[in-house]
Structures are given as C-alpha cells and as structure tokens.
Amino acid sequence: MTKQHANWSPYDNNGGSCVAIAGADYCVIAADTRLSTGYNILTRDYSKISQLADKAVMASSGFQADVKALQKQLSARHLIYQHQHNKQMSCPAMAQLLSNTLYYKRFFPYYAFNVLGGLDSEGKGCVFTYDAVGSYERVGYSSQGSGSTLIMPFLDNQLKSPSPLLLPAQDAVTPLSEAEAIDLVKTVFASATERDIYTGDKLEVVTLNASGIHREYMDLRRD
C-alpha cells in the first residue's frame, strides 16, 4: 500500500475578473462580484474593488485572503504618509507603493493580481497593471483575473494602445469618452461571463473623474 499524502497549499484562487480603462480626464475600474473556489460559489456579492486614496482605486483577483492582507498593509502605509505629508497619496505614488509592497513579499508572495486606476497630478486617467511580485507598467487599459485571457484580446481589438517603443512616446490614455468606456467595460464582461465560470453574478463599475467617484452595478449571468 502506498501512503497517501494530503496536498495542502497556502493559496487558493477565488477567481473573478478585473478591468481598468484610462481616459483623458477619467478612469474606469470594474470587477465582477462572484467569489468561487473550485466549482463552488462562496458568495455572489463580493466587492473586489478597494479605494486606497481619493484618486486611486485598486481591483484585485486571485486569493482574496491575500488581497485583504495587501489592502490592510497599503491602508496602514497610506495613513502614515498622510500624517507625514499632510496630504493624500497620488495615484502614481500609490502605484510605486503597491509595487514595493508586492516585491517585499516576493519569496512568499501575495497571490493577488492587481490593476490600479486613478487620476494623476495633471488630472489624466492612469492605469497600472501588476504581476504577483510587483513588476508594473503604466498602460491605457488592462485586465487581470480568470477572464483576462478572454477580455484582453477584446480590448486590444477595440483600443490597441501605442507601442512603448515609439519615439516620441505617446500618451497611454484611450481615445474613448467616459460613457463609451463604461459601455465597453459592460460589453467585455457580458462576453467573458458566457465563457468563464468564475466570472458572473454582478458587475461593479467605479468611475473616477474631477467631480469624484461614481459607482454603478449591472447584472451578469448567474449560472
């Protein structure tokens, strides 16, 4: 008789998808609200979007226990920053902090795949996309999570951003209006929900612009 060893892992993948699109004067961040493990749905109403600062919002997929630990760490660091500098952290500064925080844990990483969106000091939309150990890039749009392999080709087809090798460097903002970006986000999630069992139930869309933050919801497939 061969011995049976229980396979235990410190990680789980709770699924879900996140999308962010940057525009000339806005940023749209969206994620579905389904939380799964394997073929089980744990809850249909879980927000994957967290506001880290007045002009910085993060959406995270992966292992949600690690995501919560990451959010708690970032909130504590941001509070220290506010006490020291008497102001909110900008979105590019928060992007660097998130990168440093992930890289610090690179030998036992947070199993979290993040997109950070917001407004920069000029009021332009900005989106930063990450891997699990802190490597990041400023882009015009990005997707993370279980449905990202379905969503990114769709976004590439609609928005194809300029190559970073082009000289002079071009702005990484998309040409869409705010309403068009929101409609595109709703369309890509409706499409991804048809093929990805870990994406569904409800879509949460957060829009940042000069007037503040606006949230809206849309129903997705529930099967």
C-alpha positions in Angstrom: 0.0 0.0 0.0 1.4 3.4 -1.0 1.0 6.2 1.6 -1.5 8.9 0.7 -0.3 12.4 1.4 -2.8 15.2 1.8 -1.9 18.0 -0.6 -2.2 21.3 1.2 -1.5 24.7 -0.2 -1.3 28.1 1.5 -3.0 29.5 -1.6 -6.4 29.3 -3.3 -7.7 31.0 -6.4 -11.1 32.6 -5.9 -11.5 33.6 -9.5 -13.2 36.7 -10.9 -12.0 39.3 -13.4 -11.0 43.0 -13.2 -10.7 45.6 -15.9 -9.4 49.2 -15.9 -9.5 51.8 -18.7 -7.8 55.3 -18.6 -9.2 58.3 -20.5 -8.2 61.9 -21.0 -9.9 63.0 -17.8 -11.4 59.9 -16.2 -10.6 56.3 -15.2 -13.0 53.3 -15.1 -12.3 50.3 -12.9 -14.6 47.3 -12.9 -14.8 43.8 -11.5 -17.4 41.1 -11.1 -18.8 40.1 -7.6 -18.6 36.3 -7.8 -16.2 34.6 -5.3 -15.5 31.0 -6.1 -13.3 28.1 -5.1 -13.2 25.1 -7.4 -16.7 24.5 -8.7 -18.3 26.1 -5.6 -19.6 29.7 -5.5 -18.9 31.1 -2.0 -20.8 34.3 -2.5 -22.4 36.2 -5.3 -22.0 39.7 -3.8 -18.3 40.3 -3.0 -16.6 43.5 -4.0 -13.1 43.1 -5.5 -12.6 46.9 -5.7 -10.9 48.9 -2.9 -10.4 52.7 -2.7 -6.9 53.3 -1.5 -6.8 57.1 -1.8 -9.0 59.9 -3.1 -7.7 59.4 -6.6 -6.5 55.8 -6.5 -8.7 52.6 -6.7 -7.4 49.0 -6.9 -9.2 46.0 -8.2 -7.8 42.6 -7.3 -8.2 39.0 -8.4 -6.6 35.8 -7.0 -6.6 34.7 -3.4 -8.9 37.1 -1.6 -7.4 36.4 1.9 -4.0 37.7 0.5 -5.9 40.6 -1.2 -7.4 41.6 2.2 -3.9 41.4 3.8 -2.5 43.5 1.0 -5.2 46.2 1.3 -4.7 46.4 5.1 -0.9 46.9 4.5 -1.5 49.6 1.9 -4.0 51.4 4.1 -1.6 51.5 7.0 1.2 52.8 4.8 -1.1 55.4 3.3 -2.2 56.6 6.8 1.5 57.1 7.8 2.1 59.0 4.5 -0.9 61.3 5.3 0.4 62.1 8.8 3.9 62.8 7.5 3.0 64.8 4.4 -0.5 66.2 5.4 -1.9 65.2 2.0 -3.3 62.2 0.1 -1.0 60.0 -1.9 -1.3 60.5 -5.7 -2.1 57.6 -7.9 1.4 57.2 -9.4 2.8 57.3 -5.8 0.4 54.6 -4.7 1.4 52.6 -7.8 5.0 52.7 -6.6 4.0 51.8 -3.0 2.0 48.8 -4.3 5.0 47.6 -6.4 7.3 47.9 -3.4 4.9 46.1 -1.1 4.5 43.2 -3.5 8.2 43.0 -4.2 9.0 42.9 -0.4 7.0 39.7 -0.2 8.5 38.1 -3.4 9.8 35.0 -1.6 6.3 34.1 -0.3 4.2 36.4 -2.5 0.7 37.7 -2.1 -1.3 35.6 -4.5 -3.0 38.7 -5.8 -3.2 40.1 -9.3 -4.0 43.8 -9.3 -4.9 46.7 -11.5 -4.6 50.2 -10.0 -6.5 53.0 -11.6 -7.0 56.7 -10.9 -6.0 60.2 -11.9 -2.5 61.6 -12.0 -1.4 65.1 -11.0 -2.5 66.5 -14.4 -6.0 65.1 -14.0 -5.4 62.4 -16.7 -6.6 58.9 -16.2 -3.9 56.3 -15.4 -3.9 52.6 -15.1 -1.1 50.4 -13.7 -1.0 46.7 -14.2 1.0 44.2 -12.0 2.2 40.7 -11.7 2.3 38.9 -8.3 5.8 40.1 -7.3 5.5 43.8 -8.1 6.6 44.3 -11.7 4.3 47.0 -13.1 3.7 49.2 -16.1 1.5 52.2 -16.9 -0.9 51.4 -19.6 -4.1 52.7 -21.2 -6.2 49.6 -20.3 -5.6 46.3 -18.6 -7.4 43.2 -17.3 -6.5 40.7 -14.6 -8.1 37.5 -13.3 -9.7 34.3 -14.6 -11.4 36.0 -17.5 -8.4 38.2 -18.6 -7.4 35.8 -21.4 -10.9 36.4 -22.9 -11.1 40.1 -22.1 -7.6 41.4 -23.2 -8.0 40.3 -26.9 -11.3 42.1 -27.0 -9.8 45.3 -25.5 -6.8 45.0 -27.8 -9.1 44.8 -30.8 -11.1 47.9 -29.7 -8.3 50.1 -28.2 -4.9 48.8 -29.3 -2.5 51.1 -27.3 0.6 52.6 -28.9 3.9 50.6 -28.6 6.1 51.8 -25.8 9.0 51.7 -28.3 7.6 54.5 -30.3 9.5 57.8 -30.2 8.4 60.3 -29.2 6.5 58.4 -26.5 2.7 58.7 -26.8 0.2 59.1 -24.1 -1.1 55.8 -22.6 -4.7 57.1 -22.5 -7.5 55.7 -24.6 -9.4 57.9 -27.1 -12.8 56.9 -25.7 -15.3 59.2 -23.9 -16.3 58.3 -20.4 -19.7 56.9 -21.5 -18.1 54.8 -24.3 -15.5 53.3 -21.9 -18.3 52.3 -19.4 -20.3 50.7 -22.3 -17.2 48.9 -23.5 -16.5 47.5 -19.9 -20.1 46.3 -19.7 -19.8 44.6 -23.1 -16.5 42.8 -22.3 -17.9 41.4 -19.0 -21.1 40.3 -20.7 -18.9 38.5 -23.2 -16.5 36.9 -20.7 -19.3 35.7 -18.5 -20.5 33.5 -21.3 -17.2 31.5 -21.3 -15.7 31.8 -17.8 -17.5 30.1 -15.0 -15.6 32.1 -12.3 -16.9 35.5 -13.7 -20.5 36.4 -13.2 -23.5 37.4 -11.0 -23.0 41.2 -10.9 -20.6 43.8 -12.3 -19.4 46.7 -10.2 -18.2 49.7 -12.2 -16.3 52.6 -10.4 -15.6 55.8 -12.3 -13.1 58.4 -11.2 -13.2 61.9 -12.6 -12.7 65.5 -11.5 -16.1 65.5 -9.7 -15.2 62.5 -7.6 -16.1 58.8 -7.6 -19.3 57.2 -9.0 -20.4 53.6 -8.6 -22.9 51.6 -10.7 -23.9 48.0 -11.0 -25.1 45.7 -13.8 -26.4 42.1 -13.5 -24.5 39.4 -15.3 -25.2 35.7 -15.8 -25.9 33.8 -12.5 -25.3 30.2 -13.8 
